[in-house]
């Protein structure tokens, strides 16, 4: 399993916290990428500023060099020394302005900055010399102005050469190298590449996080659904989910419901066991006593007394049948209902079922017509008789007085199957109920609720299927219904 999925599974977080985690992981990545891009942008800004400064320094050095060359020729081109001195002072002041600009631009480089300061000192000394030259020209009558200018010229020329040579050449060279190593385009390309990679990774992380979160949630929900299905099928539940989220709480509720249902099932089994054992015995005694009274007092008791004894006998049979159905259903659900198969003539099962319902036929004035050959099959004779008795009982209850119930058995030699059908002349069963009546506590009409539990057909279906057979129902014309049972028979 994916490590991140394991990490999510191991966290005891609520759904809200997991949702925040789903959003937070891509968000943190995007914040990190944004920081990298911002840093890249700052680097580009610094590189651009460095290149611009180098260009300004280069231009300034070029201007200083041209101005210095111009000043060297001033004494040669000016005939009047006073005018020449004024032009030199103006040019020197312009040089000072340019060097002040360089002083600001070279503060990050201590050595070049010191060279610029030294040049400024030289220019300042040159201005002082110019002031002295002007004083001499105006006040000293011992020498001519031209003689004084000639004496000042070489010294000023040396000063200009020192100004130009003091670091300006190296400053110009380094500015040119900086301009040649312009990395702005390279850094811009790197930023674009980083942005593309960031977008791709951000989308990948978002999709991966969503996939992991969805997988984690669906796996937990599937486990809850499986537990719910197992609860409906009365199977043991899977282990409870860990964690503190709402899905774990839902699964815990399913487990609690299972525990409650198990407790109720145990209580029900105890009640059914009590009904089966503590009620059946007294009822059997009452039934036997009523039959003995009817035999002993047959010539003395009046018609009303016979009706009461018959009602007692019928109610005892009904309650005993209900208790037997409850016990059988309990054994079916717990898997403890066993059948003991043996070679049997199915015709004997039909005869026994008819005999067991003779009293009910007499009370309701219903006749049973039997058409059945002798057929050998490996079955539990008692359980097949129970199925047929239940079908005959239902047919008798749904047949009108003086009606007829047909019990028929046919054999399909090719399929090696015996088909037993019970047909009544009642009102039939609606088609939408023909499948439901074989479920627990399902009955075709409301009148039947007063006469049974709705377990007889469900038990009959389970018993037939335990024999490898099938059971069903269909309506017949002109009226009535046919319940049929198909059982496998012996090869002979």
N, C-alpha and C positions, 0 to 999 in steps of 0.2 A: 504494500500500500504506500501511496505517496507520503513522504515525511510530513509535509504541511498538513495533509489530511489527518495524519496521526496527531499532529499538534493541535488542530482544531478539536479533534475528538477528545483529546485529553483535557482540554480547558473546561472548567466548570462554569460556563457563562450562560446567561439568558439569551434568548433570541435577539433582544435589542442590542446587547453587548456584541454578539456575533455579527449583527448588521453593522455596528460601528466599526468593528474590525475589518469587515469586508470593504467598507468605504475608506477606512484609515490607512490601510496598507498602500493602495495606489496613491492616495493623497500624500503620504509621507515621501514616496518615491518622487512624485511630481514636485514637491517642495525642494527635495534635494537637487533635482535636475534644474529647477528654477535658480537655485543658489549657484550651481555651476555656470549656467548661462549668464547670470548677473556678474559673476567673477570674470567670465570671459569678456563680457562687455566692458568691464572696468579695465581689463588688460588692454583691450583695443583702444579705449579712450586714452590710456597712458601712452600707448605706442603712438597714437595719432598726435598727442601733445608733444611727444619726444621728437617726432619727425618735423612737426611745425616749428618747434624751437630750433632744430638744427638748420632748417631752411632760413629762418630769421637771422640766426647767427651767421650763416654763410653770406646772406645778402648784406648784413651789417659789416662783415669783414671786407667784402668787396667794396662797399662804399667808403670805408676807412682807408683802404689801400688807394683808391682813386683820389680821395681828398688829399692824402699825404703826397702823392705824386704831383698833384696840382700845386700844393704849397711849396714844394722844392723849387718850382720854376718861378715863384712870385718875384724874387729879387732880380731874376734875369729879365722878366717881362715888364717890370715896373721901373720907370726912370726916377720916380720920386720915392725916396726911402720912406717918407711918412705914410704915403698911400700904401706902399708895400707892407709896412708894419701893421696898418689898419686891416688890410686884407688877410694878413697872416693871423692876426688876433681873431677875426671873424671865422676863419677856417679852423683855427684851434678850438674855438668854442663849439663849433659844429662837431669836431672830433670828440670833444668831451661828452657831448650829448650822446653820440654813437657808443662811446665806451661805457657810459652809464647804462645804456640799454644792454650792452654785453654783460655788465656787472650783474644785472638782474637775471639774465638768462643762464649765467654760469655758476650760480650759487650752489648747484648740486655737485659741482666738481671743484674741489678745494684748490688743486694746483692751477687749473686754468683761471679760476677766479682770482687767485693771487697775481697771476700774470697780468690780468686786466687791471687790477689795482696798481700794479707797478707802472703800467702804461699811463694810467691816469696821473700818477705822480710825475712822470716825465713830462706829460702835457702841461701840468700845473707849473713845473719849473720853466717850461718853454714860455708860458704866458708871463712869468716873472721876468724872464730875459727880455721879452718884448717890451714890457713896461720900462725896464732899465734902458733899452735901446731908444725908446721914445723920449725919455728924460734927457738922455745924452744928446740926441738930435736937437732938442728944443733949447737946451741950456748951455751945452758945452760949445764954446766958440773956438777952442783950440784945434778941433778937427772938423772936417766937413761931414755932412750927413751921409754922403756916399761912402766916405772912408769908414764911418761907424757901421753902416749896413754891411759893407764887405767883411768887416771883422765878425759881425753877428751871424752872417750867412752860413759858414762852415759848421759852426756850433749848432745851429738850428737844424741843419741837414742831418748831422749825427743824431740829434734828438729824435727826428722823424724816423730815421732808420732803426733806432732802438725801439721806438714805439711799435713799428711794424714787425720787427723781428721778435719782440718779446711775447711769445706765445700765440701771436696771431696766425702764424703759418700752421702750427700744430692744431690750433682751434679750427681753422678752415679745413684742415685734413680730416679731423675727427668728425666734423659736421658732414663732410662729403661721404665718409664711410657710413655714418648713421643713415643718411638719405639712401645710400645704395643698399643698405640692409633693411629696408622698409618691409615689415612683416604684417602690415595691415590687411592685405588681401589674403595672406595665408591664414591669419587669425579669423577673418570673416568666413573663409571657407570652412575652417574648423568649427566655427559656431553653427553654421548651417548644417554640417554633418552631425554635430552633437544634437541639434534640435531634431533632426530626422530620426536619429537613433533613440532619442528620448521619447518621441511620439510613439515609435514602434514598441519600445519596451513598456511604455505606460499602457498602451492598448493590450499588450501581451499579459502584463501583470493583472490588469483589470479582468480580462477574460479568464485567466487562470484562477484568480481569486473567486470570481463568480462560479466557475466550474467546480472548484473545490467546495465552496459553500453549498452549492446546489446538490452536489454528490453527497456531502455530509448530511444535509437535511433530508434528502430523499431516502437515503439508506436508513435513517432513524424512523422516518415516517413509514417506510415499508415494513420495518420491524413491528411498529405499532399496529399496522394493518394486519400483518400475519398473526399477531397475538389476538387481535379482535376476531379474525377468522377462526383461529383455534378455540377461542372462547365460545363462538357460536357452534363449533363442531364438538365441543366438550373434550378437547385434547389438552395435554399439558402445555402451558405457555412457555415461550422462550425466556431466557434470563432477562431481568428488568434492565432497562437502559440506565446508564450512568449520566451524571450531569445535573445541572440545576435549571435547564431551560424548560419551556412550556411543553415540549414534546416529551421530555422525561416525566413531567407531571402527568401528562395524558397517559403514558404507558403505565405509570404507577397506579392511576385510576383504573386502568384495565385489569391490572393484577389484583387490586383491591376488590374489583367486581368479581373476578374469578374466585377469590377467597370466599367472598360472600355467597356466590353461587354454590361453591363446594359445600359450604356450611348448610345452605338451604337444601342441597341434594342429600346430605347426610340426614338432615331432619326429615326430609320427605321419605327417605328409605326406612327410617325408624318408624314413621307413621304407617307406611305401606306394610312393613313387617308386622306392626301391631294389628293392622286391619286383617292381614292374611292369616295370622295365627290366633289372635285373641278374639276376633269376631267370627271367623269361620267355624270354629268349634261350637260355640253356643248356637249359631244359626243351624248347623247340621243337626244339633239335638232338637231344636224347635221343629225342624222339618220332619225328622223321624217321628216326633211326638204327634204332630198334626196328622201324619199318615196313619199312625197307630189308632188315633182317635176316630178317624174316618172309617177304618176297618172295624173297629170294635163297636162303634155307635152307628153303623150304617143303617140299621133298621129302626133306630130310635130317633136320630137327629132329623130335624126338618130341613126343608130346602134352603132356608136362610142360613142354617148352621153349616150345611155343605158348602155354600158359597163362601162363607167366612173361612172355612178350612182350606178351600181351594185358593183363596186370596192369600192366606198365610203361606201356603206352599209355593205359590208363584212369586211372592215377594222374597221368600228365602232363596229361591233359585236365582232371582235377579241379583240380590246382594252377594250371593256366593259367586256368581259369574263376574260381577264387578271386581270383587276382591281377587279372583283368579286373574282377570285381565291386568289389574294393577301389579300383581306379583310378576306376571310374565313380562310386562313392559319394563319393570325394574331389572329383571334378569337380562332382557335384551339390551338395554342401555349400558349395563355393566359388563356385557359380554359373557355372562355366566349361564345363559340359557343354552343347554346342550340338547342335541337330538340323537337318538339311538336308532340308526337305520338297520333294517332287516328285511329280507325278502317277504313281501306281503301281497296278498290279493287285494287290489284296490276296491273291488266290489264289497269286501267285508267292511272297509272304511265307510262306504256309502250306506250300508245297512245299519251300521252302528250309529251314524249321524241321524238317520231317519228315526231310529228307535229313541234316541235321546230327545228328539223334538216331538214325540208322539203326544205328550201331555199338552204342549202348546197348540198342536194341531187340533186336538179335541176341544180345547177351550175356545178356539177361534173358528171352529168348523171349517178347517182347511185340509184338503187332501194333497198328498205328495205322490206323484207318479214317477216311478223309477224305471229307467231303461239303461241297463249297464251290463256289459259282458264281463267275464272274468279276465282280469289283466294283472300280470305279475310286475311288481316294481320294488325297488329297494328304497323303503321310506320308513319314517317313524310313524307307525300306525296310529298311535295316540294323538300325535300332533296333526296329522292329516285329518283325522276324525274331528279334531278341534276346529280346524279351518272350515270343514264342510258343515259342521254344526252351526258355526257362526253365520255362514252364508245362508243356510236354511232358516235360521232364526230371523234374519233380516227379511228374507223373502216372505215368510209367514206373516211378519208384522206389517208388511206393505201390501199384502193381498187382501181383498175384501172377504167378508164372511161367505162361506160356501164356495170359495175360490179354489184354485188348483195351483200347486207349485210343481214344476217339472225338473227332475234331477236326471241328467243324462250324461253318459260317458261314452266317448268314441276313441278309437285308436288310429294313429297315423303310423303305419308300418315303416314307411320310408324314413321319416324323421325320428322314429322310435319314441313317440310322445303319446301320452294319454290326455285327452281334453275333457274336463268335467265342467258342466254348465248347470247353473241353477237359475231358472226363469220364473219370475212372478208375474202377476197380472195387475200390478199396481199402477201408479201414475208415472213411473219412470224417474230418471235422474237427469237434471239439467246438464248439458254438455260441459258447461264451465266448472261443474263440480265433480266430474267423473274422475279427474286426477286427484283432486284435493281430498276426496273422502278416504283415501288410503293413507292420509297423514294423521298424526296424533290429534285427538280431540276434535276431529272434523266429522260432521254429520250432514246428511242431505237435506233434512227438514228440521224445523224447530221442534216439532212434536217429539222427535227422537231424544231430545235433551232430557226429557222426563223419564226415559226408559233405559238409557245406557250412558256410558262414559265417552264414547267415540274412539275407543281404543281397539275394538274388535277387528276392524278391517286393517288397521296398521299392524297389529300382531299377526293377522293372517298373511299379509304381504311379506312380512319378515320371515315367517315360517316357510312359506312357499319358496322364497328366494334361497333360504338355507338348504332346501332340497334341490336347488339348481333349476327351479321352475319359474313360471310367470303367472301373474294374476291381473285381471282387468274387468271392465264393465262396459256394456253398451246397451242402448235402448232397442227394444224390439217392437214390431208392429203387430196388431193395431195399438197395443199399449203394454206397458210393463218394462222390465229391465232384465238383463242377463249378466250374471256374474260368472266368469269362467276362470278355470285354473288349468294350466298346462304343466304336466310333470313328466320327466324322463322315465321310460319303462325299460324292463330287462330285454336283452337281445332276443330271447325266446318268444 
